[in-house]
Amino acid sequence: MLPPTEEGLRIDWTYSGFTMRGWFDGPLVANVFSEGELGFVFRVEVDGGESIPQRIGLGEKTVTLATLEKGYHTVTVRKVTEGSTSRVILRSLSFKGMLDEPPKAPELKIEIIGASTSCGVGSYPEAVTNWDYLTHCDSYYAYTTMVAREMEAELNFVSVSGWGLVYGSGSADKKIPSIYSLTSYVSDRETKWDFDSWQADVVIITLGGNDRSAPAMLKQSYSYHALNFLKTVREAYPHAYLLWHYGDAGEELVPHIQAAVSQMNDERVAYLGRPRNSSGGWSHADYQTHVTYAQDVLAHLTPILTSVTD
């Protein structure tokens, strides 16, 4: 979550949002402004119940996030679409009631560094004939958010569809390392992120798929670039467990990633493969494969959780 500005609270990154707790009676209304290409989707969860999606168009909008029965409630609002298609400013919230102290933040913190698969592109669980980006690329269905919910962890995304480690989809400019230190890659290219303010316990890196289109010279030196980026992440999070999770987009870069992991010579850095699947939207992994990915990551991380949180 970005710090508030005079414009309001900017909600750029995938799955970012806020949680509020208090006494409410009636509608919780938000005034929002959205710019980008497609609008955005909020998911609203009340008292740990079902996460309800709300599709909201571009421009200035006033929307009812929830209608709350009289009493104490905890409300969580997340933008489940990407910053590349939807930049959102929360101008104001209005309600009848009184806010209480916010819930205690989860103890475990997980950061996701990746691209479209980690953002849930094409992961919609139901059969679809005509895929629609906002509805069917919902990060709520991504394995990354499944892992966070299962672990009751706070989640931070540094993931952008089409971007890679050394080369993005059709562009040499779409490199995650070039924006990793920024507060926001879409609304603030000047302000550096303060890593000390939020220290991840686990970092899951899913980069590699878009790098397949890189020139041969970049792919041949991929282990060098992967090692440098692992060192950058380690510098940002000295005590985190770093897991590079990749393999579904082909084997060409896997040896380079494994070599970089090995060269780190760090027992808290590991590689975990993931099986190929392109049965979802836009030839991405389908929902059931995301479930499998989540199970694999949970099986890997669970035994080391105690050491990660010590």
C-alpha positions in Angstrom: 0.0 0.0 0.0 1.3 3.4 -1.0 1.3 6.3 1.6 -1.7 8.7 1.3 -1.3 11.9 -0.8 -3.4 15.1 -1.1 -5.3 13.3 -3.9 -6.2 10.4 -1.6 -5.0 6.8 -1.1 -3.3 5.4 -4.2 -4.0 1.7 -4.8 -1.7 0.7 -7.6 -0.1 -2.7 -7.1 -2.0 -6.0 -7.5 -3.9 -7.2 -4.5 -3.2 -4.0 -2.5 -5.9 -2.5 -0.4 -6.9 -1.8 3.2 -8.7 -3.3 6.3 -10.8 -1.3 8.7 -12.7 -2.3 11.8 -15.4 -0.5 13.8 -19.0 -0.1 14.5 -21.2 0.4 11.4 -24.8 0.7 10.5 -25.7 0.7 6.8 -23.8 1.3 3.5 -20.0 1.8 3.3 -19.6 4.1 0.4 -16.3 4.9 -1.5 -15.5 7.7 -3.8 -12.8 6.5 -6.2 -11.0 7.7 -9.3 -9.5 5.3 -11.8 -7.3 5.8 -14.8 -5.8 3.3 -17.1 -7.2 1.1 -19.8 -10.0 -1.0 -18.4 -11.2 0.1 -15.0 -10.7 -2.2 -12.0 -12.1 -4.8 -9.7 -12.4 -4.4 -5.9 -13.0 -7.5 -3.8 -14.8 -6.8 -0.5 -14.7 -9.2 2.5 -16.8 -8.6 5.6 -15.9 -10.5 8.8 -13.9 -13.1 7.0 -16.9 -14.1 4.8 -17.0 -14.5 1.0 -14.8 -12.2 -1.0 -17.3 -10.4 -3.3 -16.0 -8.8 -6.6 -17.1 -5.4 -7.8 -16.2 -4.3 -11.3 -15.8 -0.5 -11.4 -15.3 1.7 -14.5 -12.8 4.4 -15.4 -13.1 8.0 -14.0 -14.7 9.3 -10.9 -17.2 6.8 -9.3 -19.2 6.6 -6.1 -19.7 2.9 -5.2 -21.3 1.1 -2.2 -18.6 -1.4 -1.1 -20.9 -3.2 1.4 -24.1 -2.7 3.3 -23.4 -3.5 6.9 -25.8 -4.7 9.6 -25.7 -2.6 12.8 -22.7 -3.7 14.9 -19.0 -4.3 14.9 -17.4 -5.5 11.6 -14.0 -6.0 10.0 -14.0 -5.0 6.3 -11.2 -5.8 3.9 -11.0 -4.2 0.4 -8.5 -5.3 -2.2 -7.9 -4.3 -5.8 -7.4 -7.6 -7.5 -6.5 -6.1 -10.9 -3.1 -4.9 -12.0 -1.6 -1.5 -11.9 -0.8 -1.7 -15.6 -4.5 -1.6 -16.4 -6.0 0.2 -13.4 -4.6 2.9 -11.2 -6.9 3.8 -8.4 -7.2 6.7 -6.0 -9.5 6.3 -3.0 -10.8 9.8 -2.5 -13.0 9.2 0.5 -15.0 6.7 2.5 -18.4 7.5 4.1 -20.4 5.5 6.6 -22.6 5.7 9.7 -20.6 4.5 12.7 -17.2 4.8 14.3 -13.8 3.3 13.5 -11.9 1.2 16.0 -8.3 0.3 16.2 -7.4 -1.7 13.0 -6.7 -5.4 13.3 -3.2 -6.5 14.1 -1.2 -7.1 11.0 -0.3 -10.7 10.2 3.0 -11.8 11.6 4.2 -13.5 8.4 5.0 -11.3 5.4 5.3 -12.7 1.9 6.5 -10.8 -1.2 5.7 -11.9 -4.8 8.1 -10.9 -7.6 6.8 -12.0 -10.9 4.6 -11.5 -13.9 1.2 -12.6 -15.3 0.9 -16.0 -13.7 1.6 -14.7 -10.3 -1.1 -12.1 -10.8 -3.6 -14.7 -11.8 -4.0 -14.0 -15.5 -6.4 -16.5 -17.0 -6.9 -18.4 -13.7 -10.7 -17.9 -13.5 -12.1 -21.3 -12.2 -15.2 -21.5 -14.3 -15.4 -22.5 -18.0 -15.3 -19.4 -20.2 -15.9 -18.9 -23.9 -15.0 -15.2 -24.3 -12.3 -14.3 -21.8 -12.5 -10.8 -20.3 -9.4 -9.3 -18.7 -11.0 -7.7 -15.7 -13.3 -10.5 -14.7 -11.1 -13.5 -15.7 -7.7 -12.2 -14.6 -8.5 -11.9 -10.9 -5.5 -12.2 -8.6 -7.8 -13.7 -5.9 -7.6 -17.0 -7.9 -3.8 -16.9 -8.3 -1.8 -19.5 -6.4 0.3 -16.7 -4.9 -2.7 -15.3 -3.0 -3.9 -18.8 -2.1 -0.6 -19.4 -0.4 -0.9 -16.1 1.5 -4.5 -16.8 2.6 -3.6 -20.4 3.7 -0.6 -19.0 5.7 -2.6 -16.0 7.0 0.2 -13.8 5.7 0.4 -10.2 4.6 1.2 -10.1 0.9 3.1 -7.6 -1.2 3.2 -7.8 -5.0 6.0 -6.6 -7.3 4.5 -8.3 -10.3 3.6 -7.0 -13.7 2.2 -9.0 -16.6 4.5 -9.3 -19.6 7.6 -8.3 -17.6 10.8 -10.4 -17.0 14.2 -10.4 -15.4 16.2 -9.2 -18.4 13.5 -8.9 -21.1 9.8 -8.4 -21.2 7.2 -9.6 -23.7 8.4 -7.9 -26.9 10.4 -5.2 -25.1 13.8 -4.8 -23.5 12.4 -2.1 -21.2 10.0 -4.4 -19.3 12.5 -5.6 -16.6 11.3 -6.0 -13.0 14.8 -5.2 -11.5 14.5 -1.7 -13.1 11.3 -0.9 -11.0 12.0 -3.1 -7.9 13.2 -0.2 -5.8 10.2 2.1 -6.7 7.2 2.9 -4.6 5.0 2.6 -7.7 6.0 1.8 -11.3 2.9 3.5 -12.7 2.3 6.6 -10.6 5.6 7.5 -8.9 8.8 6.8 -10.7 10.8 9.0 -8.4 10.2 7.9 -4.8 12.2 4.9 -3.7 10.5 2.3 -1.5 11.7 2.1 2.1 12.4 -1.7 2.5 13.1 -1.2 6.2 9.5 -0.2 6.7 8.2 -3.6 5.6 10.5 -6.7 5.9 9.4 -9.8 4.1 9.9 -13.2 5.7 9.4 -15.1 2.4 10.0 -13.9 -1.1 8.7 -15.9 -4.0 10.2 -15.1 -7.4 8.4 -16.4 -10.4 10.3 -14.6 -13.3 11.4 -16.4 -16.4 8.5 -16.9 -18.7 8.7 -13.6 -20.5 12.5 -13.8 -20.7 12.1 -16.6 -23.3 11.8 -13.9 -26.0 15.1 -12.2 -25.0 18.0 -12.1 -27.4 20.4 -15.1 -27.3 23.2 -13.1 -25.6 20.9 -12.2 -22.7 19.7 -15.7 -22.3 23.2 -17.0 -22.3 24.1 -14.6 -19.4 20.8 -15.3 -17.6 22.5 -16.9 -14.6 24.6 -13.7 -14.1 21.5 -11.5 -14.1 19.6 -13.9 -11.9 22.4 -14.0 -9.4 22.6 -10.2 -9.3 18.9 -9.9 -8.7 19.0 -12.5 -5.9 21.7 -10.4 -4.3 19.5 -7.3 -4.6 16.6 -9.1 -2.9 18.9 -10.5 -0.2 20.2 -7.0 0.5 16.6 -5.7 0.8 15.6 -8.6 3.0 18.6 -9.9 4.9 16.6 -12.6 6.8 14.0 -13.7 4.3 13.7 -17.1 2.7 14.0 -16.6 -1.1 12.2 -19.2 -3.3 12.5 -19.0 -7.1 9.4 -20.8 -8.4 9.5 -21.5 -12.2 9.5 -24.1 -14.9 6.0 -23.9 -16.4 7.1 -21.9 -19.4 9.9 -24.2 -20.6 13.2 -25.7 -19.4 15.6 -23.4 -21.3 16.3 -21.0 -18.5 15.9 -23.5 -15.6 19.6 -24.4 -15.5 20.6 -20.8 -15.4 18.2 -20.1 -12.5 19.4 -23.2 -10.6 23.0 -22.1 -11.1 22.3 -18.6 -9.7 20.6 -20.2 -6.7 23.5 -22.4 -6.1 26.0 -19.6 -6.4 24.2 -17.7 -3.7 25.6 -20.4 -1.3 22.8 -19.5 1.0 20.6 -22.1 2.7 17.7 -19.7 2.7 17.7 -19.5 -1.1 16.0 -22.3 -3.1 14.6 -23.3 -6.5 11.2 -25.0 -6.9 10.0 -26.2 -10.3 6.4 -25.9 -11.4 4.7 -28.1 -14.0 3.7 -26.8 -17.4 0.1 -25.9 -18.2 -1.6 -23.5 -20.7 -5.2 -24.5 -20.4 -6.4 -21.3 -18.8 -7.1 -17.9 -20.4 -4.6 -16.5 -22.9 -2.7 -19.9 -22.7 -1.8 -19.4 -19.1 -2.2 -21.9 -16.3 -5.8 -22.8 -15.4 -7.3 -22.6 -11.9 -6.7 -26.2 -11.0 -3.0 -25.8 -11.9 -2.9 -22.8 -9.6 -4.2 -25.0 -6.9 -1.4 -27.4 -7.6 1.2 -24.7 -7.6 -0.1 -23.4 -4.2 0.0 -26.9 -2.7 3.6 -27.4 -3.9 4.7 -24.1 -2.5 2.9 -24.7 0.8 4.5 -28.2 1.0 7.9 -26.6 0.5 7.5 -23.6 2.8 5.7 -25.2 5.7 8.7 -27.2 7.1 10.8 -24.0 7.1 8.3 -21.6 8.5 9.7 -21.8 12.0 13.2 -20.9 10.9 11.8 -18.1 8.7 9.9 -16.4 11.5 12.5 -16.8 14.2 
